[in-house]
Amino acid sequence: MIFILIILFVLVVLASFLLAFYSMKDFHTKPNPDFEYALFLVRSDNGLKVNALSAIFAKAAERDLLISLERLFKGDKKAWVIYGPKKILLPYKEDLGLLELEDYTDVDINNIAIWEVAIKNVQDFKEKLPKLLENEQFWFQIILKLKGKDLHLIPAQLRFILLSQDADRLKELTENTQKNFENLLPKLPKPFSKSQLFEFYKTRSLIKENGREVKLKVEEVLNLGFFL
């Protein structure tokens, strides 16, 4: 009898997992598996300009590819990384000072807060950044949906992550950051769980839901990276 109950329990757990997996699959678009993607550190701020990004975006748009731009902070240190198809990014290796990296998202989900944002204004964005302690981190991700020839306004989704091992400090950082950004990059309603959003972040996926995309000019992407 106990053996039968154990089997039934395992089957229920497996069924729940499969339903959750296919539910998430229906909600998001991953980077094209036909292309080899990689994460690169951008070491040349001078190379990351409108012309270079526009050229990268145009080539990605020819194949309907996603590109993720990510700004990372740890304490007072910061970095700018790009996740995209090697075939498209490597020709700009010298211009952008690209250095291939291991993924950085292998962290305890209990130590993070994650949310999506819309855009009202990016001009004063860097003045509203959270004040981090040495071991705290703040990440933001810009997923760009590149398709077609018109790259004047690019569909994008933005996600923020705060990371602290102190639960009280994480709560305080999250509340203060969301309040500081509410007139610039306001928080979107949360239809997904934290684990789902974090999975979307790690896989650099685009959520298939109306109202979660913003439209960005290349100059606005650069403003978010503080390069303009």
N, C-alpha and C positions, 0 to 999 in steps of 0.2 A: 504493500500500500504506500509506504513512504517512498519507495523507488518510483512508483507511478506519479506521485505528487511532485517529485523532483523533476521528472521528465516534463510534466505539464508546465511547471514553473519556467523551465528552460525554454520551452516552446513559446510561452507567452512573452518572455523577455526578448527572444529572437524576433518574434512577430512585431513587437513594439519598435525594436531597432530598425527593422526593414521598412516599416511604415514611416518612421521619422526620417530615414535616409532618403526615401523616394519623395517624401514631402519637401524636404530641403532641396532635392535635385530639381524639382519643378519650380522652385522659387528663385533659382539663381543660374547665371551663366558663368562658367569657368573659362579661363584662357584656353585658346584652341590647342588641343593635345597634339595636333599635327606639327606644331612648332616647338622647338626646344626653348623654354623660358629660363631666365636666370635673374638673380638679384645682383645689382651693381651699386657700389658706392660711387657717387659723383664727387671727384676730388677737385675739379676745376670749375669754380664758380664763374669764371670769365667765359667758359665755353657754353654754359647753360643759358643761352639767350634765345630770343624769339625765333631767329632764323633756324637755329639748330633744332629746337623743339618742333617747329613747324614742319621741317623736313622729316623728322622721325615720325610725327603724327601722320603726315601724308602717306608715307610708306606703309604704316600700320593700317591706315584706312583702306588701302587697296585690297587688303585681305580681311577686312572686318575684324581686326584684332583689338584686344584689350591691353592697356598699359597702366601700370600702377606707379604713381609717384608718392613717395613717403618721406616725411620730415620727422626726424627722431631727435629727442632730447633726453639726456641723462644728466641730472644735476645742472651744471652750467655748460656742459658739452652738447654739441649738436652735429647732426649729419643729414645729408640729403641722399636718398637712394632711389633707384628706378628699377622696376621689375618689368621685363618685357622680352620679346623674342630676340635671341642672340643674333640671328641673321640680320635684324634691323638695327640693333644697338651697337654691335661690334665695329661697324665702319666709323663710328664716332668715338671710338675708344680713346684716341689721342686728344681730340677736341674737348671731351668731357672728363678726361682723366679717369676712365672707368676701371674699377677694381672689383672683380667678382667676389661675392660674399656668400657665406653660409646664411641660411635664414635665421632671423633673430627672434622669432615668435614662440619659441619653446619655453613658455613661462607657465606658472601656476595660474589657472583661470580664477582662482579664489582671490588672487592679489590684483585683479584688474577691474576697472570700470570701463565700459565701452558704450558708445552711442553714435548715432548718425546726425549730421547737421545739414541744414539748408544754407543758402547764402543771401544775405542782404547787402553786405559791404565787406570787402577784404582789405581796404586801405589801412585800417588801424589794427589789423589782426595781431601783429607781433607785440603791440603794446599791451595786449590782454592775455598774454601767455602766463600759465601758472608758474609760481615761484617754487622751484623744486629743491628738495634736499639732495645731497650727493648720491644717494642710492635710489632715488625716485626717477620715474621715466614718464615721458609724454610722447605719444606717437600720433601723427595724423596721416591718413591715407587718402589719396585722390585716385579713384578708379575712373579711367577715361574710356569711353565707348567710341572707338574710332571707326567710322563707316562713311563711305561716300566721299565726294570731293569738296563739299562745303565744310571747312573747318573753322568758320568764323565763330560759331558757338558750338562747343563740344559737349555732348551729354556726359555727365560725371556724377559720381556719388562720393561723399566725404564721410569718413569715420574717424572718431577720436578714441584714443585709449590712454588712460592713466594707470600707472602701475606703482603700487607701494605695498610693502609687506606689513604695514601697520594699518589695520582695518579702520580705526578712527581717523587716521590721517588721510586715508584714501577717500573716505566719505567727505571729509572737509575739503580736500582738493577738488573732488568732483562737483560739489555744490558751488564752490567759489568759481570754478572754471566755467560751468554752465551759466552762472549768473553774469560773469564778465562778458561772455560771448553772446548773450541772448539778443542783443541788438545788431550783431554782426553775422554770427553763424549760429542761428537758433537750433535747439535740439528738435529733432523730428519725433513724432509719435513712435512708440516701440511695439511693433507687431511681432517681433521675434525675441526669443530668449537670449540671454547673454551668451550661452554656449553656441547658439546658431550664428549670432553676429560675429563672434570670435572666429568661428569656422569660415565664414565669408571673408573675414579679414585675412586669415592665414592662406586661404586658397586664392586670394585676390579675385573674388567673384563679384559679379554685378547682380544686384537683386532685381528680379523681374516684377516690379510693382510700380504702377503709376503714382507720381507724386514724390518719389524718392530720388529722382534725378534733378540735378541743377544744370545750368548751361554756363560754360566757362569759355572765355577767350584765352588764347595762349598767354597774353599779358597777365591775366588774372591768375593763371597757374603759377607764373613766375612771381607774382606778388605774394601768393601763399607761401612760396619758398624764400621770400625776402631777397630775390635777385633783381627786383626793379624798385 
